[in-house]
């Protein structure tokens, strides 16, 4: 009898494990009369890094703002850890385990580095674990430990990006939304930031949804990718396969087909093949 009863429980557990951590279905958001994203559907599986690629103005940042509750969608639904969070208050979404690292860092400029980190942990009551996590993020970004007492506004752009990521980690989130981490950074710093993002994912199991214009970095760091154009998802696949797509190679990685002569890049239409 017990063997017969245990099968459904096992099946339910397997089914729950297969469910995406985050799911967007037919989401549409706008700024006044201007639609920024149209019918966006995507999902992020637990433990992976997913990337949304697109040019400036494609709607990447709007997707993250809609997920984190900064913008209310006009249509569609957003599900996180099996619960609908569509148009929920941002503070409630944070308490569910979702953190947003915004474009442009947005650190608290007049607070010290350490106080910025503590602000990331404001929802937590486990002081001993918070202290351990501060040391953990110092391990990822040693420069933050050196500058712990310094006002965050005096940090360089790259150091502020490190602080913004670390502040999100201090909440011990299940999912981090990471908006344009390479913005304004040198190639060397960009490479360093992406390497640490991958480490955080692999070592801590933190799921990450990344939006990025630097397609090469994003595709190499991520497991699954979506391509966004004019507010719509036009292609999705594993990043390994996306790197082999002709349109991705030409329009995002700058790899022109040697067999095509005399055809201007700006005249050629994407076929998303």
Secondary structure, 3 states (H helix, E strand, C coil): CHHHHHHHHHHHHHHHHHCCCEEEEEEEEEECCEEEEEEEEEEECCCCEEEEECCCCCCHHHHHHHHCCCCCCCEEEEEECCEECCCCCHHHHHHCCEEEECCCCCCCCCCEHHHHHHHHCCCCCCHHHHHHHHHHHHHHCHHHHHCCCCEHHHCCHHHHHHHHHHHHHCCCCCEEEEECCCCCCCHHHHHHHHHHHHHHHHHHCCEEEEEECCHHHHHHHCCEEEEEECCEEEEEEEHHHHCCCHHHHHHHCCCCCCCCCCCCCCCCCCCCC
